[in-house]
Amino acid sequence: ACGEGEASPETTGAATNGPTVVISELAFEPETLTVEAGDTVTWRWDDGAIDHDVVGDDFRSEVMSEGTFRHRFDQPGSYEYLCTLHPNMTGMIEVTE
């Protein structure tokens, strides 16, 4: 019962333009995504009724089975993340200047 105050609501079409990671078949696709500093990455759940989350050092989505989560990367660097429910699901955001 996490309906109210959901930090990661379903987004509309325009909001998903730009770098996107799809969560599907117990994997992040692409596993490594390169973006520019200042870009906002969108993760889109597309794995049926299977719950996942996206957790990095300075960002965390809710556990959910549908919808999207967005995070803006302002500083260049390598940002690893994973699904805490499926630790073999890992990904990397490479942020360039």
C-alpha positions in Angstrom: 0.0 0.0 0.0 2.5 2.6 -1.2 0.1 4.5 -3.4 0.2 7.9 -1.9 3.3 10.0 -2.1 5.0 7.8 -4.6 8.3 9.3 -5.5 8.5 7.5 -8.8 5.2 7.9 -10.7 4.6 6.8 -14.3 5.8 9.5 -16.6 4.3 10.8 -19.8 5.9 10.5 -23.2 7.9 13.8 -23.3 9.5 13.1 -19.9 11.0 9.8 -21.2 12.9 11.4 -24.1 16.6 11.2 -23.4 18.9 8.5 -21.9 16.8 5.5 -20.8 17.6 2.2 -19.1 14.9 -0.5 -19.5 14.4 -3.0 -16.7 13.5 -6.3 -18.4 14.1 -10.0 -18.0 15.9 -9.5 -14.7 18.5 -7.1 -16.3 19.2 -3.5 -16.9 19.4 -2.7 -20.6 21.8 -1.3 -21.5 24.0 -2.5 -18.6 26.4 0.5 -19.2 25.0 3.9 -20.3 27.2 6.9 -21.2 25.6 10.3 -20.7 26.9 13.9 -20.4 27.0 15.8 -17.1 23.7 17.4 -16.5 21.7 14.6 -18.2 18.8 13.0 -16.5 18.6 9.2 -16.8 15.2 7.5 -16.8 14.8 3.9 -15.7 11.6 2.2 -17.1 10.2 -0.9 -15.5 9.2 -3.4 -18.2 9.5 -6.8 -16.4 5.8 -7.8 -15.8 4.8 -8.1 -12.2 8.4 -8.6 -10.9 9.5 -6.0 -8.3 12.8 -4.2 -8.7 14.5 -1.1 -7.4 17.5 1.1 -8.6 20.0 1.8 -5.9 23.3 3.7 -6.2 25.5 5.6 -3.8 23.4 8.8 -4.0 20.1 7.8 -5.6 17.4 5.2 -4.7 14.1 4.4 -6.3 11.2 2.8 -4.5 10.6 -1.0 -5.0 8.0 -1.3 -7.7 7.0 -3.4 -10.7 5.9 -0.6 -13.1 6.5 3.0 -13.8 9.7 5.0 -14.1 12.5 6.6 -11.9 14.6 9.5 -12.9 18.0 10.8 -11.6 20.1 13.7 -12.8 23.8 13.2 -13.0 25.7 16.5 -12.6 29.2 15.4 -11.9 31.4 13.4 -14.3 32.4 9.9 -13.1 31.3 6.3 -13.0 28.1 5.5 -11.0 27.4 1.8 -10.2 23.9 0.7 -9.2 22.0 -2.5 -8.6 18.6 -3.9 -7.8 18.7 -4.8 -4.1 16.1 -7.6 -4.6 18.2 -9.2 -7.4 21.9 -8.4 -6.6 23.0 -10.0 -9.8 21.2 -7.1 -11.6 23.9 -4.4 -11.9 24.4 -1.4 -14.1 26.7 1.5 -14.6 26.2 5.1 -15.6 29.3 6.7 -17.2 29.0 10.5 -17.0 31.3 12.5 -19.3 31.9 16.3 -19.3 
